[in-house]
């Protein structure tokens, strides 16, 4: 198990900010819950003031559900550049569903994605990322290691 600490998060946020700076997102969409903290820090790093949040339920504890439930309270009809962020892209199902949802709902927008970690076997890989996930990750914000 890999313990993911504050210092590593700061380094990775700086890296994601450098990778995504030329995209210049107008809004950052956090995938709750894992993407909330990275989204806030990335928004500060990129000086993006608009942060939205979507919720996708695909797991019951550690068991993957057959279907994903998406909750999206956003209104982004005035936006042309959307950056969606999560902590990890594991199977890629969540990211794939959210990108498809936003592409359909906001066809005027260019959508890019970011994640701190990814698995190369995911159905969809993030546009901006830092680390390949090779073991279970214990993110400090999940409360087990506070």
C-alpha positions as CSV (number, residue, x, y, z in Angstrom):
1,X,0.0,0.0,0.0
2,X,1.2,3.5,-0.9
3,X,0.6,6.3,1.5
4,X,-0.1,9.5,-0.4
5,X,0.9,12.5,1.7
6,X,0.5,16.3,1.6
7,X,4.0,16.9,0.2
8,X,3.5,14.6,-2.7
9,X,0.1,16.1,-3.4
10,X,1.6,19.6,-3.6
11,X,4.2,18.4,-6.0
12,X,1.7,16.6,-8.2
13,X,-0.7,19.6,-8.2
14,X,2.2,21.8,-9.5
15,X,2.9,19.2,-12.2
16,X,-0.8,19.0,-13.2
17,X,-1.0,22.8,-13.3
18,X,2.0,23.0,-15.6
19,X,0.5,20.3,-17.9
20,X,-2.9,21.9,-18.1
21,X,-2.0,25.6,-18.0
22,X,-2.1,26.1,-21.8
23,X,-5.6,24.6,-21.9
24,X,-6.7,27.5,-19.6
25,X,-9.8,25.9,-18.2
26,X,-12.7,28.2,-17.3
27,X,-14.1,25.7,-14.8
28,X,-12.8,22.7,-12.9
29,X,-15.2,19.9,-12.2
30,X,-14.4,17.8,-9.2
31,X,-15.5,14.2,-9.2
32,X,-16.7,13.7,-5.6
33,X,-15.3,12.6,-3.4
34,X,-11.8,11.8,-4.4
35,X,-11.4,14.8,-6.8
36,X,-12.5,17.5,-4.3
37,X,-9.2,18.2,-2.7
38,X,-7.2,18.0,-5.9
39,X,-9.7,20.2,-7.7
40,X,-9.5,23.0,-5.0
41,X,-5.7,23.0,-5.1
42,X,-5.5,22.9,-8.9
43,X,-8.0,25.8,-9.1
44,X,-5.7,27.9,-6.9
45,X,-2.7,26.9,-8.9
46,X,-4.4,27.8,-12.2
47,X,-6.3,30.8,-10.7
48,X,-9.6,29.3,-11.8
49,X,-12.4,30.7,-9.6
50,X,-15.2,28.5,-10.8
51,X,-15.3,25.0,-9.3
52,X,-18.2,22.6,-9.7
53,X,-18.8,19.1,-8.4
54,X,-20.4,16.0,-9.7
55,X,-21.0,12.8,-7.9
56,X,-20.8,9.3,-9.3
57,X,-21.6,6.3,-7.4
58,X,-20.0,3.1,-8.8
59,X,-18.9,1.3,-5.7
60,X,-20.4,-0.1,-2.5
61,X,-17.4,-0.1,-0.3
62,X,-14.8,-1.9,-2.4
63,X,-17.3,-3.7,-4.7
64,X,-17.9,-2.3,-8.2
65,X,-21.6,-1.9,-9.1
66,X,-22.9,-2.9,-12.5
67,X,-24.3,0.6,-13.2
68,X,-23.1,4.1,-12.4
69,X,-25.3,6.8,-10.9
70,X,-24.4,10.4,-11.9
71,X,-25.5,13.5,-10.1
72,X,-24.8,16.7,-11.9
73,X,-26.1,20.1,-10.6
74,X,-24.0,22.1,-13.0
75,X,-25.0,24.7,-15.6
76,X,-22.1,25.4,-17.9
77,X,-23.8,26.8,-21.0
78,X,-21.5,29.8,-20.9
79,X,-18.3,27.7,-20.7
80,X,-16.0,26.6,-23.5
81,X,-13.2,24.9,-21.6
82,X,-13.9,22.3,-18.9
83,X,-11.3,20.4,-16.9
84,X,-12.6,17.3,-15.0
85,X,-10.4,16.0,-12.2
86,X,-10.4,12.9,-10.0
87,X,-7.9,11.3,-7.6
88,X,-7.5,8.1,-9.6
89,X,-8.7,6.7,-12.9
90,X,-9.0,3.0,-12.1
91,X,-11.4,1.2,-14.5
92,X,-12.0,4.4,-16.5
93,X,-15.8,3.8,-16.3
94,X,-16.5,6.9,-14.2
95,X,-14.4,9.2,-16.3
96,X,-15.8,7.8,-19.5
97,X,-19.4,8.3,-18.3
98,X,-18.8,11.9,-17.0
99,X,-17.0,13.0,-20.2
100,X,-19.8,11.6,-22.4
101,X,-22.4,13.3,-20.2
102,X,-20.7,16.7,-20.4
103,X,-20.0,16.4,-24.1
104,X,-23.6,15.7,-24.8
105,X,-24.9,18.4,-22.4
106,X,-22.4,21.1,-23.4
107,X,-21.4,20.5,-27.0
108,X,-19.9,24.0,-27.2
109,X,-17.2,23.0,-24.7
110,X,-13.8,21.4,-25.1
111,X,-13.3,18.9,-22.3
112,X,-10.0,17.7,-20.8
113,X,-9.4,15.4,-17.9
114,X,-6.9,15.1,-15.1
115,X,-6.1,12.6,-12.4
116,X,-3.3,12.2,-9.8
117,X,-3.1,8.5,-10.6
118,X,-4.2,6.3,-13.5
119,X,-4.1,2.6,-14.4
120,X,-2.9,2.0,-18.0
121,X,-5.7,-0.6,-18.4
122,X,-8.4,2.0,-17.9
123,X,-11.1,2.4,-20.6
124,X,-10.2,6.1,-20.8
125,X,-7.0,7.7,-19.7
126,X,-6.7,11.3,-18.4
127,X,-5.3,14.0,-20.6
128,X,-3.1,15.2,-17.7
129,X,-1.7,12.9,-15.0
130,X,1.2,12.3,-12.7
131,X,1.4,8.7,-11.5
132,X,0.7,5.2,-12.6
133,X,-1.2,3.3,-9.9
134,X,0.7,0.0,-9.3
135,X,-0.7,-0.7,-5.8
136,X,-3.5,0.4,-3.4
137,X,-3.3,4.1,-2.6
138,X,-4.0,5.4,0.9
139,X,-4.9,9.1,0.2
140,X,-4.3,11.2,3.4
141,X,-7.7,12.9,3.0
142,X,-9.6,9.7,3.3
143,X,-9.2,9.9,7.0
144,X,-7.5,6.6,7.8
145,X,-4.1,8.3,8.2
146,X,-5.0,11.8,9.6
